[in-house]
Amino acid sequence: MPSGSVPLWVPIVVGLLGFCGVLGAQLIAGWREDRRWQREVSRENLRWQRERERQHEERRYAGRELAYGKMIGLLEEWQWVLHPAKELVIKREESLTDELRAGLRSMRDEAREALGPINLHAPDAIRRLMRDAILAKVRLTDALLAGSDQYAEMDAQYRRSLDAYVAMRTAMRRDLAID
């Protein structure tokens, strides 16, 4: 009767196959973990990149908002000086008072100082509209200060300055998504 013994090579082969199976399972698990880690790192990098872009856009928006606010405030203040000067010179055909002259000169000088931030932060279209609005007010201010007697032309300049200002303000509001 044959004995129930198993040849020696069978347990060795079974052991090697088991060892290869465990080793293969470990390699596959490690490969999967590396892929998961790469996806996680990639996702994290994308999240940080989006966060930096969002912060950058928030800083740009805040800079534009501040520059636009300053420019609109300046032009509104200038309008408060121009209106009485226009009424006095164009409507009543009188001369400017010393106080109005000083106010007009002061506003023209302030406009030069306010151009930096808006030229830095604003897109090209708004810079062009801002330049038109400023130049319209400068031309009117210069005509009023020079004592021009071209009342119809100065009145037209006054209207152009208002139109240029409204166009600029509308574009700024649209750029900031206020309306």
QUILINGI-V336569 format. One line per field, one symbol per residue. phi: phi as a letter, one per 20 degrees, with the letter a starting at -180 (. if undefined). psi: psi as a letter, one per 40 degrees, with the letter a starting at -180 (. if undefined). burial: # if it has 16 or more other C-alpha atoms within 10 Angstrom, else .. A space follows every 10 residues. Layout:
phi=???
psi=???
burial=???
//
This chain:
phi=.feeedgfff ffffffffff ffffffffff ffffffffff ffffffffff ffffffffff ffffffffff ffffffffff efgfffgfef feldefefff gfffffffff fffefggfff eefgffffff ffffffffff ffffffmfde ffffffffff ffffffffff fffffelee
psi=hiifihiddd dddddddddd dddddddddd dddddddddd dddddddddd dddddddddd dddddddddd dddddddddd dddddddddd defiiiiddd dddddddddd dddedddddd diiddddddd dddddddddd dddddefieg dddddddddd dddddddddd dddddefd.
burial=.......... .......... .......... .......... .......... .......... #.###.##.# ##.##..##. ##..##.### ....##...# #.##..##.. #...#.###. ##...##.## ########.# #.###..... #..##.##.# ##.##.###. ##..#....
//
